[in-house]
Structure formats: structure tokens, C-alpha cells
């Protein structure tokens, strides 16, 4: 878009990142919002003093300058100070032959801060421990699932987006 600038920054430090590195997308231009009406605190959380709008989108920019949205910052699960993107684990779970659909949410964990929990729809009988072991062999230790919950369907919006708030509420009721 003409007159629009973008940056990819480390969500923790605000440092600029390079091509191929995952970070938060910040944009600045005449079409971005100037702020929230009568809400200076909310504005300060969203737009910095130089006019950069924090989108909350986690992106990767390739060597050709194309931007790929990979997750939402709010949805990151923080495990022992590491960030775990639910979309990454969901993509992995989707490759398992016994899984028809999957979502990953955070569960509060006294030792780790948060822990990833898979909510899955299966095509056939599947043991939760076997699935956690299967994932563990394919991810870094901090990304390992700490629990699996089997459901009949994953709640989604009309456009197909996972309704995480519904899953999180169901998780609170089961724990």
C-alpha cells in the first residue's frame, strides 16, 4: 500500500527482525488508526510514540518481501519463558493420520507458567499418551503437549477460525 511502512519486531524486546524470522507485525501509514477515542491507555498499548501500530499478528517475511501471517500474539502459550505458537502444534497434529481436527490452547501450570493442551477430533481410537509421545518426538521439549482432550468437534466461526475462548472455558470446567 502506498505510504505504508512495516516492521517485524521481537515481541519481547521490540528489536527489528530479519527475513525468515518470526515476530510481531508493526505498521505505520496514513490509513492506520491514530488511537482510541478518549482512551489514552489503550492507545499507548496499541500505537507507539512514533506512530507504529502493533497489530498483534505474528508474521514471517520471506526474502522476496512477502508477509505470511502465522499466528496471533495473544494466542501464544508461554512455557518457562518460551513462546509456543498454537498454530505450529495444530499443523503438526493435522499430519497425524488418526486426527480429523485439532486445536491447541494454554492451561495454567504452576511450574511452567502455561502448558500446551491439545483438543482433538479423531478419525479412530487414539490413546492420549501415545499422541503426546508422537508430538514429543517432533518438537522441542518446551513445546510438548501436557494433556489431550478428545471432543466431537472443534468450535469455529462461520469463516472457520477456531473459537479458542469456547475451548478455554470448556478447559476451565474440566480441570
C-alpha positions in Angstrom: 0.0 0.0 0.0 1.5 3.4 -0.9 2.8 5.4 2.1 2.7 2.3 4.3 5.7 1.0 6.3 6.0 -2.3 8.1 8.4 -3.8 10.5 8.7 -7.2 12.1 9.8 -7.0 15.7 10.6 -9.3 18.5 7.5 -9.1 20.7 9.6 -9.2 23.9 12.2 -6.6 23.1 10.9 -4.6 20.2 14.1 -5.2 18.2 13.8 -5.4 14.5 14.0 -8.9 13.0 15.2 -10.0 9.5 13.7 -12.1 6.7 12.6 -15.5 7.8 12.4 -14.6 11.5 9.0 -14.8 13.3 7.9 -11.7 15.0 5.0 -9.2 15.5 4.0 -7.1 12.5 4.0 -3.3 13.2 2.6 -0.9 10.5 2.7 2.8 10.1 0.9 4.9 7.5 -1.9 7.3 6.8 -4.6 4.6 6.9 -3.8 3.2 10.3 -5.7 4.3 13.4 -4.5 7.3 15.4 -5.8 5.8 18.6 -8.9 5.0 20.7 -11.3 7.9 21.4 -10.9 9.1 25.0 -8.7 6.0 25.8 -5.1 7.1 26.1 -4.0 4.0 27.9 -5.5 1.7 25.3 -3.9 3.8 22.6 -0.5 3.7 24.2 -0.7 -0.1 24.3 -1.6 -0.3 20.6 0.3 2.7 19.0 3.8 3.8 20.0 5.1 7.4 20.1 6.4 7.2 16.6 3.0 6.0 15.2 3.8 2.3 14.8 0.6 0.2 15.2 1.2 -3.1 17.0 -1.1 -5.5 15.0 -0.8 -8.5 17.3 -0.2 -10.6 14.2 2.9 -12.9 14.3 4.4 -13.0 10.8 7.4 -14.1 8.8 8.6 -12.0 5.8 10.4 -14.0 3.2 13.4 -12.9 1.1 11.0 -11.5 -1.6 9.3 -9.3 1.0 6.1 -11.3 1.1 4.4 -11.3 4.5 2.9 -14.5 5.9 0.7 -14.4 9.0 1.5 -17.4 11.1 -0.4 -16.8 14.4 -1.7 -14.2 16.8 0.4 -12.8 19.6 -2.4 -13.1 22.1 -2.7 -16.8 21.4 0.9 -17.6 22.2 1.4 -20.0 25.1 4.3 -19.0 27.4 6.1 -22.1 28.7 9.1 -21.4 31.0 9.6 -18.1 29.2 9.5 -19.7 25.8 6.7 -18.8 23.3 4.8 -21.7 21.8 2.5 -20.9 18.8 -0.7 -23.0 18.8 -0.8 -22.9 15.0 2.5 -24.7 14.8 1.3 -27.6 17.0 -2.0 -27.6 15.3 -0.3 -28.0 11.9 1.7 -30.9 13.3 -1.3 -32.6 14.8 -3.1 -32.3 11.4 -0.5 -34.6 9.9 -1.3 -37.4 12.3 -3.4 -40.0 10.4 -5.9 -40.5 13.3 -6.7 -36.9 13.8 -9.5 -35.2 11.9 -9.2 -31.8 13.5 -7.2 -30.2 16.3 -6.8 -27.0 18.4 -4.2 -26.1 21.0 -4.8 -24.0 24.0 -3.0 -23.0 27.1 -3.6 -24.5 30.5 -2.2 -22.6 33.6 0.7 -24.6 35.0 2.3 -23.7 38.4 5.7 -24.9 37.4 5.9 -23.7 33.8 3.5 -20.7 33.7 1.4 -22.3 31.0 1.3 -25.7 29.3 0.0 -26.6 25.8 -3.1 -28.8 25.7 -4.4 -30.4 22.5 -8.1 -30.6 21.9 -8.6 -33.2 19.1 -11.3 -34.8 17.0 -10.2 -38.3 16.0 -11.0 -40.5 13.0 -10.3 -43.6 15.0 -9.4 -44.6 18.6 -6.3 -42.9 19.8 -4.6 -43.0 23.2 -3.7 -39.6 24.7 -0.3 -40.7 26.0 0.6 -42.2 22.6 -0.3 -38.9 20.9 1.7 -36.8 23.4 4.7 -39.1 22.8 4.2 -38.8 19.0 4.3 -35.0 19.3 7.2 -35.0 21.8 9.4 -36.8 19.2 8.8 -34.0 16.7 9.1 -30.8 18.8 11.4 -29.0 21.3 10.9 -30.1 24.9 9.1 -26.8 25.9 6.5 -27.4 23.1 5.4 -30.8 24.3 1.8 -31.3 25.0 0.9 -31.7 28.6 -2.6 -33.1 28.1 -5.0 -34.1 25.3 -8.8 -33.7 25.4 -10.9 -35.6 22.9 -14.1 -33.8 21.6 -16.7 -34.4 18.9 -15.9 -31.1 17.2 -13.8 -28.0 17.4 -15.9 -24.9 17.8 -15.3 -22.5 14.9 -16.6 -19.2 13.5 -18.5 -19.2 10.2 -15.2 -18.4 8.5 -13.5 -21.4 10.1 -11.5 -19.6 12.8 -11.1 -21.7 16.0 -13.2 -20.3 18.9 -10.4 -20.6 21.5 -12.4 -18.7 24.1 -15.0 -21.6 24.0 -12.3 -24.2 24.3 -10.6 -22.3 27.1 -13.9 -22.1 29.0 -14.5 -25.8 28.5 -11.0 -26.5 29.7 -11.7 -24.5 32.9 -14.7 -26.6 33.6 -12.9 -29.9 33.2 -9.8 -29.1 35.2 
